[in-house]
Amino acid sequence: MKLDELEKELGSKLIMNDNVIDHYSKSPYLVSPILSKMGKRVLGVVIVEDRYDVEFVVKFCDIHRIPLLARGAGTSTIGQVLPIHPSIVFDIQKLNKTMEYDEKYLKISPGVKVLDALNYLRKRGKELQVYPSSFYISTLGGYIAGGDVGIGSYQYGYHFHNAELDM
Ligand SMILES: Cc1cc2nc3c(=O)[nH]c(=O)nc-3n(C[C@H](O)[C@H](O)[C@H](O)COP(=O)(O)OP(=O)(O)OC[C@H]3O[C@@H](n4cnc5c(N)ncnc54)[C@H](O)[C@@H]3O)c2cc1C
């Protein structure tokens, strides 16, 4: 598989050493022994730092028909970050620079930890109505893309029901 073009564009943001490949080829919190056996070795890991990195990786994988796997903190328990094909992984944890709240909307980068978002909101007298019990390790982007219930669910249901900011 030719990853030269990716390497030329992204430099050290593309990592292909064995330790890193090993780490991203696993789903550390996956509970299913059956799914665990389906994991494949990833081809490379891109630590994206801005939207241009994301755009480039998405286009590259589309053109070359390479499976692409987004990864936050990798805390999914149901196999969402397990590569079932040899894939490129892009890690979003460095996309964590933006947290803005303007009384109506919260704008937040996907790599921000749920805990940091909660602390940010609580300082402003606000709250996430539903958030995962893995809030201290997982990212908000990973939760929105992959999670659904958690602390607050008995009262407010699923994250995507009406559980937005407590206004
Ligand atoms: C102890 C523990 C408690 C947990 N409690 C809960 C709980 O209460 N409720 C709950 O719903 N889950 C829970 N989980 C599961 C998991 O932690 C959550 O779903 C979590 O919020 C996922 O965040 P993450 O950053 O680890 O995402 P990851 O596991 O890295 O990714 C989750 C999914 O989102 C996708 N993804 C990640 N980032 C992006 C992005 N920027 N764009 C598009 N797709 C993206 C990934 O490809 C994957 O499919 C728990 C897990 C553990 C280990």
The ligand as an SDF file (V2000), in Angstrom:
LIG
                    3D

 53 58  0  0  0  0  0  0  0  0999 V2000
  -15.7890    2.8590   32.0670 C   0  0  0  0  0  0  0  0  0  0  0  0
  -16.6110    3.1960   30.8250 C   0  0  0  0  0  0  0  0  0  0  0  0
  -17.8630    3.7830   30.9840 C   0  0  0  0  0  0  0  0  0  0  0  0
  -18.6370    4.1090   29.8560 C   0  0  0  0  0  0  0  0  0  0  0  0
  -19.8630    4.7000   30.0320 N   0  0  0  0  0  0  0  0  0  0  0  0
  -20.5990    5.0320   28.9590 C   0  0  0  0  0  0  0  0  0  0  0  0
  -21.8870    5.6610   29.1380 C   0  0  0  0  0  0  0  0  0  0  0  0
  -22.3110    5.9380   30.2440 O   0  0  0  0  0  0  0  0  0  0  0  0
  -22.5870    5.9670   28.0210 N   0  0  0  0  0  0  0  0  0  0  0  0
  -22.1280    5.7130   26.7640 C   0  0  0  0  0  0  0  0  0  0  0  0
  -22.8070    6.0310   25.7940 O   0  0  0  0  0  0  0  0  0  0  0  0
  -20.9270    5.1300   26.5700 N   0  0  0  0  0  0  0  0  0  0  0  0
  -20.1610    4.7890   27.6270 C   0  0  0  0  0  0  0  0  0  0  0  0
  -18.9390    4.1960   27.4410 N   0  0  0  0  0  0  0  0  0  0  0  0
  -18.4690    3.9770   26.0730 C   0  0  0  0  0  0  0  0  0  0  0  0
  -17.5640    5.1530   25.5780 C   0  0  0  0  0  0  0  0  0  0  0  0
  -16.7270    5.5790   26.6210 O   0  0  0  0  0  0  0  0  0  0  0  0
  -18.3360    6.3770   25.1360 C   0  0  0  0  0  0  0  0  0  0  0  0
  -19.1390    6.1010   24.0220 O   0  0  0  0  0  0  0  0  0  0  0  0
  -17.3690    7.5290   24.8550 C   0  0  0  0  0  0  0  0  0  0  0  0
  -17.9890    8.7310   25.0240 O   0  0  0  0  0  0  0  0  0  0  0  0
  -16.6020    7.4070   23.5670 C   0  0  0  0  0  0  0  0  0  0  0  0
  -15.6650    8.4690   23.5170 O   0  0  0  0  0  0  0  0  0  0  0  0
  -14.2060    8.2540   22.9260 P   0  0  0  0  0  0  0  0  0  0  0  0
  -13.5370    9.5860   22.8440 O   0  0  0  0  0  0  0  0  0  0  0  0
  -13.4510    7.2230   23.6610 O   0  0  0  0  0  0  0  0  0  0  0  0
  -14.5670    7.7570   21.4600 O   0  0  0  0  0  0  0  0  0  0  0  0
  -13.9750    6.4860   20.6770 P   0  0  0  0  0  0  0  0  0  0  0  0
  -14.2150    5.2370   21.4460 O   0  0  0  0  0  0  0  0  0  0  0  0
  -12.5680    6.7940   20.2750 O   0  0  0  0  0  0  0  0  0  0  0  0
  -14.8910    6.5300   19.3780 O   0  0  0  0  0  0  0  0  0  0  0  0
  -16.2660    6.1920   19.4630 C   0  0  0  0  0  0  0  0  0  0  0  0
  -16.8730    6.2080   18.0410 C   0  0  0  0  0  0  0  0  0  0  0  0
  -16.9000    7.5540   17.5610 O   0  0  0  0  0  0  0  0  0  0  0  0
  -16.1780    7.6560   16.3210 C   0  0  0  0  0  0  0  0  0  0  0  0
  -15.5370    8.9710   16.3590 N   0  0  0  0  0  0  0  0  0  0  0  0
  -14.6690    9.4260   17.3120 C   0  0  0  0  0  0  0  0  0  0  0  0
  -14.3550   10.6960   17.0650 N   0  0  0  0  0  0  0  0  0  0  0  0
  -15.0260   11.0590   15.9280 C   0  0  0  0  0  0  0  0  0  0  0  0
  -15.1090   12.2500   15.1490 C   0  0  0  0  0  0  0  0  0  0  0  0
  -14.4500   13.3620   15.5270 N   0  0  0  0  0  0  0  0  0  0  0  0
  -15.8760   12.2550   14.0550 N   0  0  0  0  0  0  0  0  0  0  0  0
  -16.5840   11.1490   13.6870 C   0  0  0  0  0  0  0  0  0  0  0  0
  -16.5500    9.9950   14.3700 N   0  0  0  0  0  0  0  0  0  0  0  0
  -15.7790    9.9530   15.4690 C   0  0  0  0  0  0  0  0  0  0  0  0
  -15.2210    6.4720   16.3100 C   0  0  0  0  0  0  0  0  0  0  0  0
  -14.8660    6.0900   14.9930 O   0  0  0  0  0  0  0  0  0  0  0  0
  -16.0740    5.4200   16.9860 C   0  0  0  0  0  0  0  0  0  0  0  0
  -16.9980    4.8810   16.0640 O   0  0  0  0  0  0  0  0  0  0  0  0
  -18.1570    3.8410   28.5430 C   0  0  0  0  0  0  0  0  0  0  0  0
  -16.8860    3.2630   28.4050 C   0  0  0  0  0  0  0  0  0  0  0  0
  -16.1220    2.9430   29.5100 C   0  0  0  0  0  0  0  0  0  0  0  0
  -14.7470    2.3300   29.3030 C   0  0  0  0  0  0  0  0  0  0  0  0
  1  2  1  0
  2  3  1  0
  2 52  2  0
  3  4  2  0
  4  5  1  0
  4 50  1  0
  5  6  2  0
  6  7  1  0
  6 13  1  0
  7  8  2  0
  7  9  1  0
  9 10  1  0
 10 11  2  0
 10 12  1  0
 12 13  2  0
 13 14  1  0
 14 15  1  0
 14 50  1  0
 15 16  1  0
 16 17  1  0
 16 18  1  0
 18 19  1  0
 18 20  1  0
 20 21  1  0
 20 22  1  0
 22 23  1  0
 23 24  1  0
 24 25  2  0
 24 26  1  0
 24 27  1  0
 27 28  1  0
 28 29  2  0
 28 30  1  0
 28 31  1  0
 31 32  1  0
 32 33  1  0
 33 34  1  0
 33 48  1  0
 34 35  1  0
 35 36  1  0
 35 46  1  0
 36 37  1  0
 36 45  1  0
 37 38  2  0
 38 39  1  0
 39 40  1  0
 39 45  2  0
 40 41  1  0
 40 42  2  0
 42 43  1  0
 43 44  2  0
 44 45  1  0
 46 47  1  0
 46 48  1  0
 48 49  1  0
 50 51  2  0
 51 52  1  0
 52 53  1  0
M  END
$$$$
